[in-house]
Amino acid sequence: MYNTILTEIKGSNFWITINRADKMNALNIETLQEIKQAVETANANDQVLCIFLTGAGEKAFAAGADISEFADFSEEEGTKMAAEGHAVMFTIEQSRQPVIALVNGFTLGGGCELAIACHLRIASENARFGQPEVNLGLVPGYGGTQRLCDIVGKGRAMEILMTGDAIKAPRAYEIGLVNYVVPIENLYEKGEELARTIAGKSPKAIRSVIECVNAHYAKDIDGFNYEITRFGKSFSTDDFKEGTQAFLQKRKPDFRNAESFSS
């Protein structure tokens, strides 16, 4: 079905693996479109509670865009490429299920932008993050100048973007770029542990959390009013009834039998 990625459903988790290890999992246009399609496929499956995104091998999550593919692009072609890349990143950011990046090795350029479009990031100790586009006479084209500011703050984002230097995993954790740093042999285990924690919560509430947080950054939405609306709407869901009854009865809630959240 796909040429550059692998997908697999394990339990309630949907795995997407960039499968270009011989190219350091560089993101060509085909790979980006396949990632977008895979996320949309996962979103359409109500049995999926979490999406993992990772790279094949131990050397790279995604070592940037495939430079050979766009070295001769015109301004119009470059603009089109960026717009299509943005659409991929927004699909990930707006995914109805949480997307967790399991970051192994080099995560540079478009690869870093891919990771920061995910909701959570777990890095292996050998991970390296960077936006080296200035070395090519470019700026990041897939949302890096915007999302980095949101995640690490303007000052640190400016440093990352203007120096083009790679950041080691401990420093990435220190500045809030990643949520966890673990030995590479524990990367998948940590991801599955985090997914199990999320899977035990209300999937309807998780979806609303994602929507509310995204609303905070939307230019045309009042995030506070959006939160008020989603909070009120929660009272009409089966998950609210199950969650409150479980709390009052001092038992663990069972959200898996709840009806699909259609609004």
N, C-alpha and C positions, 0 to 999 in steps of 0.2 A: 504493500500500500504506500509506503514511504521509501524514498531513496536515501535520505540523509539522516533520518532519526529512527529510533526504535521506540515502540510504545508497548506497554504491558499493564494489565490490571492485576494487582495483587490485593486481594481482600477488597477494602473500600478505597484503596489508593491507586491512582492512575500515574504511571511512570512514563516520563518522556526523557529519552537519552539522546543527546546529539552524537551521532555515530560517524564522526569524521576524524578519528584519532590520528590518522596519517597526516592530516592537515591541521593538527592541534585544535580540532573542532571549530575551525574558522567558520564564521557565519556568512555563507553566500546567500543570495536572494532566495534560492530554492529552500534552503534550510529554514530561513525565517518564515516563509509561507507555510512550510510543513509544521513548524511549531505552532503557528496560529491555528491551523486546521486541527491539530491534535488537542489544543486547549478547548476549542469549540466543541469537539467530539466529547471530551470529558465533561464539559458544562451541560451537555444534553443528556447525560447519564445520571439519573437521580440516585444511583447506588454509589456513586463516587463522592467521597467526603473530603478528599485531599489530593492535590496534584504535586508530584515531585518533578523537578527539572534539573538534569545533571548532564555531565559530559562523559563520554567513553574514555576509559583509561585513567591514569593518575596524573598525567602531565598538564592537562588543561580542561577547564570547564568550557571556555570558548575564548580562544586567543585573538579576539577581534574579528573584524569583517574580513572577507576574502579580497585583499587589495588588488589581486590580479584581475578581478572581475570588473572593477570600476576605475582603473588607472587612466583610461582614455575617455571617461565620461565627460559629456558637456555639462554646462550649468543646468540645463533643463533635465538631463538624465539624473544628475545628482540630486536635484530637488525632488524628483519623482521617487528616487531610491529612499530618501529620508522620509518622505510622506508615507511610503509603504512600510518602512521600519517602525514609524510611530504607531501605525495601525496595529502592528503586531504587539508592541509593548502595551498599548491601551487594552488590547484583548486580554493580556495576562493580568494587568492591574485591575481590570474590572471583572475578572473571573468570579463566578458565583461560588466556587470552592476556593479555599486558600491554596495558593501556589507557593511551595517551599523550594528555594534553590539550594541544592547540595553542591557546594562550590569546591571543586578539586583542581588544584594547580592554577595555571595562568588564567586570569579573568580580566581581559583587557579590552579597551575600546567598546565595540558593540557587545562583547561578552559581558563587560561590566554593566553596560546599560540593560542588558537582558536580566542580569541578576538583580539589579535594583528596581526593576519593574515588578519583581516577585514580591509577595507580601512578607515573607520571612527568608532569612539567609543563614545557612549553617556552613561554615568554612572548615576545610581541613587545614592542618597546621602548615601545609606546603602551599596554600593558596596565596596568590599575588593579585592585587587589584590595581587597575590604573586606567587612565584615559589619555593615551599617548597621541591623540589625533594632531596636536600642535606640531609634532615631529614630521607630519606629512603635509603641513600647511592647511590643516582642516580644523573644524570644530566638531564635537560629537554631533551625530545626526539622528540618534534614536532616543532623544530625551535626556541625555546625560547632564546637560547644563541645568536642567530644571529639577530633576529628581535628586541629584546630589545635594543641591541646596536644601531641599526638604529634609533629607536624611541626616546630613552631617553639618549643616549650617553653611552660610554664605562664605565665611572666611576659609574654612577648610576645603569647601568645594572649589573656590578660586585657586587654592594652592594645588590641588589635585589636577585641575584642568589646565593650569598655566605651566606647571613643571613637567607634566607628562610622566612623572616618576611613578614606579610601582610601589604599592603599599603592602607590607607583609601582614599576614592574618592577625597577629596580636594587635598591631596598630589599627587595623580595620575594626577590630572589636572595641578598642579603646575609644574610637571616635563615633561608634554607633553604626558603622557601615554594615556590620554583621551581628546576628543575635547570639551565635555560639561559635567557638573554635574548638575542634576536637581532633585527635589523631586520625589520620586518613582511614585507618582500618575500622574506625568507629563512626565514620560519616553517615553511612546508611542507617546504622543502628540508632543514632541520635535523631535522624530524620523521622524514622518510624516511631520512636518514642514520643516525639513532639506531635506527630500525626494522631497517635492513639489518644493523647490528651485532648486534642481538638475534637476528635471523633466522639468523645464522651459528652460533648456539649451539644446544645441545640443547634442543628444545622441551619435552621431558619434564623436564629439569632446571629450565628456566624456570618451568614450572608448579609444580614442587615448591618453588622459591624463594618464589613468591607465597604458597603455602599455609603455608610455614614462617614467613614474616614475619607473615602474618595470625594465625597461631597465637600469636605473641608477645603480641598484644593481646586474644586471646579470654579471657573470664573463666573458662571451664570447661575449658581445655586447658593442659597443661604444655608450653610451647613448646620447652623443651630436649629433653624426651622425644619430642616430635613430630619434631624435627629428627633425632634418633637413628634413629627409625623410617624417615623418608624417606631418610636417607642409606643405610641398609641396603637398602631396597627398590630404590634406584638400581642396585645391583649385579646385579639380575635383568633390567635393561632392555637392549634392543639399542643404545640410545644410549651406555650405558656401554662396551659392547664396542667400538663404533665409535670412540668418543672416545679410549679408551686405546690401541687399535691404531693409530689415526692418530698419536697422540703418539709411540709407540714407533717407528713407521715414518717419522717426520718428514714427515708430509703433512697437508693440511687435512682435517678430518673432514667426512663427508657424512651429515648427520642426516636429510635429506629422505626417504629411503627406509625410515626406521624405522617399525616397527609402531605403531599407535595406542596411546597410554598410557591404559589403561582403568581403572587403580586410583588 
